[in-house]
Amino acid sequence: MTRDEDVVGQRERLLAEAVRLREGGRREEARERLVALCEQFPSDAEVAYQTAWVHDALGLEAEAVPHYVRAVESAGLSPDDRRGALLGLGSTYRVLGRYPEAVAVLSDAVAEFPDDAALKTFLAMALYNTGRAHDAMEILLTLLATTSQDPGLAVYRPAIEHYAKDLDTTV
């Protein structure tokens, strides 16, 4: 085994262990290990994403941001992890009151993952926070009309879709 293979194997083991700790509720211990991994692998997108996630889970949103940014700006995330990192970054910006940044990140994420309802929902919240309630309602009404399994709503789907496009329409 080469030194590089040994380092990669060690990274995999340590990362998996830290994720297990986070998932098991031992978030502070996971955070400590992930911060150490970030120092060892500063350009690793997956390590950055997991580090951001654990900071978010601990309510340390401001500390999560640079890790999310590094994760989404680096190559190496699976599409699902990239989607999660974009959602995490946009949501974290929103929680921190950085609404224009949240809208920018989440708008780009929705363009990249157009079928993702969670991204659209978080985008709608950020749009609302920027005073763009009409745009937020359009997204949410469209999402409701196209994803709801409620039979009572299904009857009104055409009307909901119509009003989603122009909520100010009156008769």
Secondary structure, DSSP 8 states (H G I E B T S, - for coil): --HHHHHHHHHHHHHHHHHHHHHTT-HHHHHHHHHHHHHHSTT-HHHHHHHHHHHHHTT-HHHHHHHHHHHHHSS---HHHHHHHHHHHHHHHHHTT-HHHHHHHHHHHHHHSTT-HHHHHHHHHHHHHTT-HHHHHHHHHHHHHHH---HHHHTTHHHHHHHHH-TT---
